């Protein structure tokens, strides 16, 4: 430090009128010295720096206990006042609970597609407008780094005028989302200004910026507040013909978007099964019902317990032709949110049985979309 | 999703889609008269459920009045069905005004899934 700079400090500390000027910037280019170094060689406290506010309270203090900024202390760990970190201050790599089902597009229990209407990858829905076409299929070639699958979306613009979306709906039957939400999508496309993402605020979509169309994955984010009602959508919006790959979507509360981190597979599957599940189909007779009839025309059956309670009374589908002995094809009866039952009518006296026929047919699907 | 009516083409033909069929989606047309109420163990029809059978593979979806897998399509199916056939509970006759049948279906929906479930305009 040079003499005139020391004089500046003295003038500043003593309050000399007209001389409270800042120190001149200094370039220190060696690997040891700093532009300003203050050292207290006291081995116990090392009280090196104390700057106070006008009221005498701490503005900056540096000593053996760390650096104290009045209400925040850095001493190896960070101690901040409770409630001082809002969600908007969190970095995107701070893992948070994803409000979506199957945000990673790893689960395709309706099959791998291609799908051109309605539900595709579990809760993800195709919503086309006008004469637009949108085909969605599971893809194991173009997925994001660290992912196993993505959704390959092939969009053809017709008369939809930007109204076609690929979305997930969070129903007011289950959610109260009158709050601020943030979503992040990983999107890849080679067509500029064709794909954007956003969320529904109760009366309109709030869209983010378009993907630049450079053929690489980009993280597209958007934040919005649900101001009308309590439901919301998150969506990919298609406005120009293109092929786009969608992966790793994360919806969180608050104004700070978060990167996608996969939930434990068991948790993810359980959440998906709340809306769509199969029973049977894993092998012949993995669903088996039997009884005895003293004559023809008698009903025998049993109960199907769901793997997860459904949000509303579901549609239950008996898929394909089941194996039967001494009875007709089984029918579904008595559907509730936790279970349903099936029965078959005997054709004659004797044992009655009906059972699933394997993976190609002979199972049950249970689906409820609130 | 299920076996569901994807287009209420006319009073004599409905288009049906089975979108999660084994091997991929398929569909065809059916006579609306083949859509019947679920039968109880004693054979009594239950007005809370309708069964749609796939014309391709014979799979049968039992849809609740609330809509189950696809509320809008299923609720419309119930309205069209009660309008054409009346309701087996005896409250609605086939000759009653359409609005009466629709209000009956709406009552079934509200009882089953709650008042927020109705999705028809």
Interface residues (C-beta under 8 A of the other chain):
Chain A: X110 X111 X115 X117 X118 X119 X172 X173 X299 X312 X313 X314 X315 X316 X317 X318 X319 X320 X321 X329 X331 X332 X333 X335 X343 X359 X360 X361 X365 X367 X368 X369 X370
Chain B: X1 X2 X3 X4 X6 X17 X19 X20 X21 X22 X23 X24 X25 X38 X39 X40 X41 X49 X51 X57 X58 X59 X60 X61 X62 X63 X64 X66 X67 X68 X69 X70 X71 X74 X112 X113 X114 X116 X117
